[in-house]
């Protein structure tokens, strides 16, 4: 059963079907009907133009440059050699004396770059374990971005990542226990 308008006038269209610029019935006549479009500022327009003109290989190249800078720093600084009275560079270690979740990562990278995997794993096992996966993810992403390569995807779900993070957190806590056998985890 349909309702009939006694005046004979056609009912107004639903709000979502209003013609452009038309104001729905019952709204003030000066209501714009939609949100006004905000004009972009100069910086946003500049970044948008720059993004549109930038070749797709620039971002992976910049990421490779950052990784190369980190590797260069590690090789030049030789984190395995320090003075006995040198202060730790980690703020957490300096203020509390505890090893942070990343403590030993730079030394582990130094040993990986010198092909000494047992020593690297001794300094930070989780970093050494995650390094091949991180390298593959980076190569797959950079190859897709720069050259359009489609490498096979690793199916790593949230549960696996959560389990890895929980194990890393447990390792970070356990490595600070002052009792044997946990003292072997000191770096």
N, C-alpha and C positions, 0 to 999 in steps of 0.2 A: 504494500500500500504506500503510495507516495503522497506527500503533502502538497497541497495546491495553494498557491498564493492568490488570495481573493482580489488583489488589485490588478491581476493579469500581467504584472511585470515579471520579467525573468529574474530568478535569484542571482545574486552576485557570485562570481567564481570563487573557489577556495583561495585562501591566502597565498599558497604557494604558486597559484596559477594566475596571478595578477599580471596584466600587461606591463611592459617596462615603463617605469615612471609613474604608474598608477598607485594610488594610496588605497589600501584596503578600507572597506566601509567601517566607520566607527573610529578611525584614527584621525588625529588632527590633520588638517589640509597641508600644513607646512612640514609634516614629517617626511624625511627623505626616503623612507622605505627600506633602504639598505645602508650599510656602513660606507662612509666616504672612503675612496681610495687615497691612501697617504702617499705623497710623492717621496721618492727615495732621496736621501741626502747625497752629497758629493762623494763621500767615502764609499758608500754602498754602490753607487753607480760605477765608481772606479774599480772596485773589487769585482763587480759583475762583469765589466768589460775585460778586465785582466783574466778572469776565469774563462771567459768565452774564447779568448785568443791564445791561451796557454796550451802548448802541445801536451798530449796525455802522458808522455814519458817523463815529464818534469818532476812530478811528485815521487815516483819510485826512485828517480835519480837523487832527489833531495834526501830521501830516507837512506839510500846507500851512503850518501855523504855523511849523515849523522852516525851511522854504524861504523864507517871508516874512521871518523873522528874519535869515537869511543875506543876502537881497537888501537888506533895510534896513541891515544893517551895511555892506554894500558901498557903498550909496548915501551913507550918512552919513560914512564914513571917507575916501572919494575916494582910492583906492589909487594913482592916477596922480600925485598931488601929495605929495611927501615932501621933507624937508630933505636937502640934499646930504650932510650928515654923519650922517644917520639910520642906525642899525644895522638890518640886515635882521631881519625878524620870523621868518624860517624858520631853525630850528635847524641844519639841514644847511648852509645858505648861511652862517650866522654862524660855524660851526666850520671848514668846509672851503673856503668861497668858491665852491662848485659849485652850479649850479642843480639843484634836486630835480625829480622828475617832475611835480610840481604847480606849480612856480614859474611865475608869470604867470597862473594861473587866476583869481585875484581881479580882477586888472586886466582880463583878458579878459571876465569877467562884467560889470564896470563898463562896458566899451565895448559889449558886447551890449545892455545896458540903455539905452544912449544911441544905439543903432542905428548904430554904427560897426563893421561886421563886418570890414573890412580891418585895422583897428587891433587888434581882438579876436583875429583869426587870427594877427597878428604876435606877440602875447604868448603865446598858447597855442592852436595850431592844433587839436590833438586834442580839447581841451575844446569848442571851437566846433563841431567836426565831430560830437561825441557828443551835444551839447545837444538837438537835435531828437529824437533817438532816446530819450534819457532822459526828455524831457518827454512823449513819446507813451506810453512804458511806464508812467509815473506816472499819466497821465490814464486809461489803460486799467485799471490796477490800482485806482485810487481810484473810478472809475465802477463797476467790478464790486463793490467792497466796499460803497460807500455806496448805490448805486441799483440794482444788479443788471444794469447795462449789459453787453452782450457785444460789445465792439469787436473788429474783426479783429486776429488775433495776428500779430506779426512773427515770421517763422521765422528766428531767429538761432541757429545751432548753435555747439557748442563750438569748432569749427575757426575760425569767423569771429571769435569772441571771443578765442581764442588768437592769431590773426593780428593783431588790433587791439592786444592787450596787447604782443606782440612788437614791433610798429611803434612803440608808445609808449615801450617800453624803449629801442629803438634811437635814437629821437628824444631821449630823456633823456640818453643817452650822447653823441651827436653834438653836441648843443647846448652841451656843455662843452669841445669842442675849441678850442684857441686859434689856429687857422689859418683864413684865409679859404678858402672862403666860409662856414664854420661860425660865424664871429664874428657874422654877421648874425642868428643865432638867439639871441644873448644877450638877456636881458630885464632 
